[in-house]
Amino acid sequence: MIARALVALAVLGLLAGPAHAQCAATRPDALGPFYKANAPERASTGQGLALGGVVRSLKGCAPLPGARIEWWSVNPSGEYDDAHRATQRADREGRYRYETDPPRPYVGRPPHVHVRITAPGHRTLVTQIYPKTGQRSIETDFVLTAE
């Protein structure tokens, strides 16, 4: 009897959790040696790779408006420079869009874009995005864990 009731609740979605049950904390990755704080506020540092999505809280998968997003990657020559660093804020729905030059591989590393995200009441997330060769856009949500 109890088993049938649990199955019925699961079917109704009452045990499945929030509407965004697919929400899982974003896997952290290395900060790397080239992070520099206080990058200029901008949504573009080049063209050819567009990154977009929503910054969310793991708690309820709720959007995090105003989350601070810092980006850095190599330039087309494969070197880190200030022209490929940016800071931006997620909009009122937690959305972001950033465009940069497609990163190049360099000794021992595949192409990647670094990102550091902070939001009040949440742990800082440092991770990396690894575009595939020829990929022009990536849609990904960043999910932060509450403190």
ZAMI-76908 format. One record per residue (C-alpha): residue number from 1; residue in one letter; x negated, y negated, z. Coordinates in Angstrom, 2 decimals. Example, Ala and Ser with C-alpha at 12.3 -4.5 7.8 and 13.67 -1.06 7.14 Angstrom:
# residues 2
{1,a,{-12.30,4.50,7.80}}
{2,s,{-13.67,1.06,7.14}}
This chain:
# residues 147
{1,m,{0.00,0.00,0.00}}
{2,i,{-2.76,-2.45,0.97}}
{3,a,{-4.73,-1.47,-2.14}}
{4,r,{-1.74,-2.31,-4.36}}
{5,a,{-1.34,-5.69,-2.63}}
{6,l,{-5.04,-6.49,-3.20}}
{7,v,{-4.77,-5.51,-6.87}}
{8,a,{-1.69,-7.73,-7.24}}
{9,l,{-3.48,-10.67,-5.60}}
{10,a,{-6.52,-10.17,-7.83}}
{11,v,{-4.31,-10.09,-10.93}}
{12,l,{-2.70,-13.34,-9.81}}
{13,g,{-6.16,-14.85,-9.41}}
{14,l,{-5.80,-15.44,-5.70}}
{15,l,{-8.94,-13.42,-4.90}}
{16,a,{-10.95,-14.64,-7.86}}
{17,g,{-11.99,-17.88,-6.21}}
{18,p,{-12.06,-21.30,-7.88}}
{19,a,{-10.85,-21.93,-11.40}}
{20,h,{-14.53,-21.91,-12.48}}
{21,a,{-15.32,-18.48,-11.01}}
{22,q,{-18.20,-18.23,-13.50}}
{23,c,{-20.02,-20.93,-11.53}}
{24,a,{-23.35,-19.68,-10.21}}
{25,a,{-26.26,-21.67,-8.82}}
{26,t,{-28.74,-22.64,-11.52}}
{27,r,{-31.97,-20.70,-11.24}}
{28,p,{-34.83,-22.93,-10.11}}
{29,d,{-38.10,-23.00,-12.04}}
{30,a,{-41.54,-24.52,-11.57}}
{31,l,{-41.94,-28.28,-11.20}}
{32,g,{-45.26,-28.06,-13.03}}
{33,p,{-48.22,-30.42,-12.68}}
{34,f,{-46.91,-33.19,-14.95}}
{35,y,{-43.92,-34.56,-12.99}}
{36,k,{-43.97,-38.34,-12.42}}
{37,a,{-41.28,-40.11,-10.40}}
{38,n,{-39.52,-43.30,-11.52}}
{39,a,{-39.12,-42.59,-15.22}}
{40,p,{-37.15,-45.28,-17.07}}
{41,e,{-33.36,-44.96,-17.26}}
{42,r,{-32.45,-43.80,-20.75}}
{43,a,{-30.55,-41.03,-22.48}}
{44,s,{-32.99,-40.46,-25.33}}
{45,t,{-36.73,-39.98,-25.72}}
{46,g,{-36.69,-38.76,-29.31}}
{47,q,{-34.46,-36.81,-31.61}}
{48,g,{-33.91,-33.29,-32.77}}
{49,l,{-32.86,-31.57,-29.53}}
{50,a,{-29.64,-32.59,-27.77}}
{51,l,{-28.92,-31.31,-24.26}}
{52,g,{-25.48,-31.67,-22.69}}
{53,g,{-23.23,-30.30,-20.01}}
{54,v,{-21.93,-30.98,-16.52}}
{55,v,{-23.71,-31.23,-13.17}}
{56,r,{-21.66,-29.22,-10.67}}
{57,s,{-21.65,-28.22,-7.02}}
{58,l,{-21.65,-24.52,-6.26}}
{59,k,{-18.98,-25.34,-3.67}}
{60,g,{-15.80,-25.10,-5.72}}
{61,c,{-17.72,-25.66,-8.97}}
{62,a,{-16.75,-29.33,-8.65}}
{63,p,{-18.41,-31.94,-10.92}}
{64,l,{-21.02,-34.17,-9.26}}
{65,p,{-20.49,-37.70,-10.61}}
{66,g,{-23.56,-39.91,-10.43}}
{67,a,{-26.02,-37.03,-10.01}}
{68,r,{-29.54,-38.23,-10.85}}
{69,i,{-31.20,-36.30,-13.66}}
{70,e,{-34.90,-36.64,-14.46}}
{71,w,{-36.32,-35.23,-17.70}}
{72,w,{-39.86,-34.71,-18.99}}
{73,s,{-41.40,-32.75,-21.84}}
{74,v,{-44.27,-32.81,-24.28}}
{75,n,{-44.37,-35.10,-27.29}}
{76,p,{-44.56,-33.77,-30.88}}
{77,s,{-48.34,-33.41,-30.45}}
{78,g,{-47.85,-31.10,-27.46}}
{79,e,{-48.98,-33.60,-24.80}}
{80,y,{-47.08,-35.07,-21.86}}
{81,d,{-46.62,-38.84,-22.10}}
{82,d,{-44.46,-41.55,-20.54}}
{83,a,{-42.44,-41.91,-23.75}}
{84,h,{-40.96,-38.44,-23.11}}
{85,r,{-39.81,-39.10,-19.54}}
{86,a,{-36.32,-40.27,-18.65}}
{87,t,{-33.91,-40.71,-15.77}}
{88,q,{-30.15,-40.82,-16.18}}
{89,r,{-26.97,-40.48,-14.12}}
{90,a,{-24.16,-38.05,-14.74}}
{91,d,{-20.91,-39.84,-15.61}}
{92,r,{-17.68,-39.89,-13.56}}
{93,e,{-16.91,-36.30,-14.59}}
{94,g,{-20.46,-35.09,-13.90}}
{95,r,{-21.27,-34.97,-17.62}}
{96,y,{-24.66,-35.72,-19.12}}
{97,r,{-26.13,-35.92,-22.62}}
{98,y,{-29.83,-36.28,-23.34}}
{99,e,{-31.74,-36.18,-26.61}}
{100,t,{-35.45,-35.63,-27.09}}
{101,d,{-37.93,-34.33,-29.60}}
{102,p,{-38.01,-30.54,-29.72}}
{103,p,{-40.79,-29.45,-27.36}}
{104,r,{-43.76,-27.55,-28.70}}
{105,p,{-45.50,-24.60,-27.15}}
{106,y,{-48.90,-25.16,-25.64}}
{107,v,{-51.54,-22.84,-24.21}}
{108,g,{-49.79,-20.18,-22.16}}
{109,r,{-46.33,-21.82,-22.23}}
{110,p,{-43.29,-21.48,-24.49}}
{111,p,{-41.43,-24.65,-25.57}}
{112,h,{-39.57,-26.09,-22.57}}
{113,v,{-37.97,-29.21,-21.12}}
{114,h,{-38.32,-29.93,-17.41}}
{115,v,{-35.39,-31.25,-15.39}}
{116,r,{-35.03,-32.35,-11.77}}
{117,i,{-31.53,-33.07,-10.42}}
{118,t,{-30.53,-34.70,-7.14}}
{119,a,{-27.10,-35.39,-5.67}}
{120,p,{-26.03,-36.41,-2.16}}
{121,g,{-25.32,-33.43,0.09}}
{122,h,{-27.06,-30.99,-2.27}}
{123,r,{-30.48,-29.41,-2.51}}
{124,t,{-32.72,-30.84,-5.21}}
{125,l,{-32.77,-28.58,-8.26}}
{126,v,{-35.93,-28.29,-10.34}}
{127,t,{-35.64,-26.10,-13.41}}
{128,q,{-36.61,-25.83,-17.06}}
{129,i,{-34.71,-25.32,-20.31}}
{130,y,{-36.26,-23.09,-22.97}}
{131,p,{-34.96,-23.90,-26.46}}
{132,k,{-35.37,-21.32,-29.18}}
{133,t,{-37.25,-22.21,-32.36}}
{134,g,{-35.01,-24.37,-34.56}}
{135,q,{-32.35,-24.84,-31.88}}
{136,r,{-30.93,-28.36,-32.15}}
{137,s,{-28.52,-28.43,-29.21}}
{138,i,{-28.04,-26.74,-25.86}}
{139,e,{-24.92,-26.93,-23.71}}
{140,t,{-25.59,-25.97,-20.12}}
{141,d,{-24.12,-26.85,-16.77}}
{142,f,{-26.46,-27.39,-13.83}}
{143,v,{-25.02,-26.00,-10.59}}
{144,l,{-26.50,-27.32,-7.33}}
{145,t,{-26.30,-25.69,-3.93}}
{146,a,{-24.93,-27.74,-1.04}}
{147,e,{-27.29,-28.48,1.85}}
